[in-house]
Amino acid sequence: MSIDPDSLRRRFAALTTAHVADACLRAGVPVRCAPAGFGPVVAGGRAVGRVCPARHVGSVDIFLEAIDRAAPGDVLVVDNAGRTDEACVGDLVVLEAQAAGLAGVVIWGLHRDTVDIRAVGLPVFSLGATPTGPRRLDARPADASISAQVGEWRVGCDDVVLADEDGVLFVPGDRAAELFDLAESIRDVERRQADRIRAGEPLRAQVGFGAYLSAREDQPSLTFREHLRRVGGAIEE
């Protein structure tokens, strides 16, 4: 599957992970968010690209192999099972990823060398930091370079990862363009709604909230989401 990293980067630059998550809801695509707690090591960091998976078992060689086979614009997605007793990525791996043209690193686990990683400047997302590296060397699974687990989701090279201050989201690569189209339309509606609130028109008036309450008296099963779809509101999806 061919994924254009330049197109991904250009389009995501004007979106957020929240916009794309709402687009997934609207398109009937599973919303594959990484667990809450992920954050950028560099404030304001943003990353988007094809997933380059690597499952950590105690040594950095799996990361070097992943970087060696990655294409420019990919994002290294490290599966360390969400462990909080060790850091699995430090500044040298991040610097190597940057030198190879990768767009970022996402770690289902912890990092270290925070100051040095910030100096590198490549977007890195993790669950936090700890000074100690791994003190183990486990058996390497046969599919360690084929897929990565992040929270409840298994992702691979056919997926695209998006990350910003809100967190980390995975979408199918073959639906990324469609989801970006929807996300852009949701963003535009929300911006217009925000402008109207600033101009003095409450959101309740914009979405006909009074009419919704009246309709719900006659139809108790009516949901606000159904009402929003009728009036073109974008608040919930």
N, C-alpha and C positions, 0 to 999 in steps of 0.2 A: 504494500500500500504506500502510495506517495503522499507525503504531507509536506506542504510548502512552509518552511519555518518563517520566511519573511512575511508571508500573508498572515500567519498566526500572530506574529509579533505586532504587525501593523494594526490588525483588527482588535486584538485584545488590549492594545494601548488605550483605546477609548471605551473600554468596558471594565466591569468588575466581575469577580467570581459570583457575586450575588445575582447580577444580571443573567449570567449563563446558567446558574442553578435554577432560576425562575424559568428560563427557556427550556430546560430539561423537563420541568413539570408540565409545561404547555405542550411539549412534543411527545410526552409519554415515555421519555428516556429516564432510566433510573438515575436518581440524584446521588452520585457516588462521592460524597464529601469525606475527606479524611477526618478523623476524630478531632473535636475541639481541643485546643492546646497548641496546635501548630502555629508558629510565628516566624517572621523573617529575622534573620540574624542582623541584617542591615536594614535599618528603619526605612519603610517605604518600598522595600524590595518587591519586585514583581517578576514572575517567570512564566513562560508558556512554551511548550514544545512537545515533541513526541517522547513518550516514556522510554527511557533506557534503564531496564530493571537490573538490580543487583541485590542478591540476598547475602547478607553478611554472616560469616561463621567464625569470625575471630581474626582474620587477616585482611590486609588491604589489597591483596592480589586480585580479588574479585572485582574491586573497583577499577583497578588498572586495566583488567580485561574488558570491562564494560566500556570504559572510555576509549579503549583501542578500537572497538567495533562500532562506536557511536558515530553518528553523522553530525556535522555542525548544526546547531539549533536544537539538538535533543536535550532533555533534562534527565540527569541521573536520579533515579528513584531508588533509594536504599531501604531495604527491608531489614530492620534489626529487631523485629517483633515488638516494637514499642518499649524496649528495655530502658530502664532508668538507672541501672547500676553500672553503666559504662558508656563512654563516648565511642562511636565507631568511625567518625569522620573528623579529620583535622584540616589544618590549613594547606598541607601539601597536596592532599587529594583535591581540594577545592581549586588550588592553583593549577594542578594538572588538568582538571576539567575545563577551566577557563582557557588554558593554552591550546586545548583541542577544539575550542569553539563551541563548547556546550553552553546552553542558555541558563543553567541553574542546577541546583541540587536540592532534592527533597529527601528528608531523612525520617523514617518511622523509627525514631530513637533519638539519641542525643549527639551533640557535637562537642568539640573542644577547640582550643586556640581561637577563642572568640575575637580578640583584638586583631590577630593576624588575618582571620577570615574577613573581618570588616575592611581591613586594608586592601585585601584582594579585590573586593567590590562585587564579586559574582553573587547573584541572588541565591541565598541558602535558607531553607526552611527546615525547622526541626522542632522537637518537643522541649528543647532547652539544652543546657550545657552542664558538664561535669568534668573535673580535671582528669580523671582516670580513663585510660584506654582499656581495651579488652584484655582479660587475663585468662583467656580460654582459646582453644582451637578445636572446633567441632567438626564432625564429618560434613562434607559439602554435598548438598542435595544435587541430583542430576540436573534439575531445572533451575539451579541457582541464578543462571544468567538469562532465563527465559521469562520469568514472571516474578513479581514482588507483591507481597501482601502489605496493605496499608489499612490498618483498622480491620473492618469487615470485608474489604474489597481486594480482590486479586486483579492486578493490572499487568499489562504487557506492552509490547512494541506496537500493537494496533491501537493503543490509547494515546490520548493527549492529556497532559497535566497542565492545569492552570493554578497559579498561586499568587495571592496578594495579602494585604493586611487582614482580610476576613478569614483566610484559611486556604485550604488546598482542595481542588475539585478535579475529578477525572471524567473525561467524556470519550465516547468512541471516535476514533479518528475519522471514520468514513461519514460521520454526521456532524463534524465540527463546523463546517461552513453553514449548514442549515441552522444549527444552534446559535451561531453568531448572528445570523440574520434575525432570528427571533429575539435574541438578547438586545440587539440594536433597536428594534421596534419597542421593546419594553423600556429600555433606557430613555428613548425619545418621549414616550408617554409620561414617564415619571418626571422628566425634566419640565415638560409643559405643566404638569400638575404642581410641581414645586414653584414655578414662576407665578402661577395663578394664586397660590397661597400667599406668596410674598406681596402680590398686588392687592390682597385683601379678600380674595374669594376662598372661604374655608374649604378644606377637602371634603367635609360632609356635604356641602352644597354641590361640589363638582361631581360627586358620585351618587347624588340623589339619595342620601342616607335616610331622609325622612320618608321618601317613597318606599324604600326598602323595608323600613319598620312597619309601614302601613300594609304592604304586601305580605309581610310575614304574619300579620294578624289573620289574614284570610288563608294563607298557605304556610302553616307552621314549619313545614319541611324545607322551605326555601332557605338556601344558605347565602351568606354574603358573597361567597365566591361565585355562585351562579348569577347573582345580581350584577357583580362587577363585569362578568363576561358580557352581559346584555348591554351595559352602558360603556364598555370599553375601558374600564379602569384597570390599572396594572399592579395594584398594590400587592397582591398576594401571589401572583404568578405572571 
